[in-house]
Amino acid sequence: MSTKLSPQARRLRTIIVTIPIMAATSLVLYERLVLGKPRRTVDRSPEKEGVPMIPDDEGKFWSVPHIFSMG
């Protein structure tokens, strides 16, 4: 399919992929540690946006449409 990259091309590809990831991670850490911005969290409440949820025997919550599709 594709040809093998030279060592210099592999290094360049690694740099191109790594720099945006490092920049985004650094920005988030700077905002949290220096500016005091709170950590983002996910709402884990059983009912979210009006979708009815039903607990199973293990305590996990399932949406009503999911229960009916299990068949």
N, C-alpha and C positions, 0 to 999 in steps of 0.2 A: 504494500500500500504506500507507505511513505518511506523516504530515504532516511538513513541514520544521520543525525545531526553531528556536526563537529563539536569538539569539547567547548570551543568558544561560543558556538550557537547555543549549546545547552546551558552554559553559564548565563548568557543573555536572557534566555527563556526563564530561567530561575529568577533572575533579577526582576524581570517584567511581571512575573506572577507574585513575587514576595513583597515588593515595595508597597503596592496598594493595601495588602493585608496588614502589613506592619503599620502603615499610616492610619488606617481605620482603628486598629487596636490601640495605638498610641493616643489618638484623639479621644476615644472613649475613656481610657484610663486617666488622661489629663482632666477631662470633665468631672470624673468621679472623685479623684484624689485631690486635685488642686481647687477646683471650683465648687466642690461639695454637692454636685448633682446626684440625686438618689439613683440607686440601681433600678433598672427596668425590671418589672415583675409581670408575671402572667396571672390573670384572675383565675383562680382555681375553684370558684364557687360552682356548685352542682348545676344550678340553673343560670344560663347565660343567654341574654338577649331573648328571653321568652320561650326558649326551647325546653319542653318538659323533659326531665331526666328521671330515670328509674334506677334505684340501686339493685345490684345483683347480690348473690349470696356472699361474695368476697368483699363487698363494700365498694366495688367500682360502680361508677355511674354511667349509664348508657342513655343515649337519646331515644325517644320513642320510635322514630323512623328506623333506627338501627335495630331495635328489638324485633320489629316486624319483618325486617329483611333477613334475619338470621334463619328463618324458615323452618 
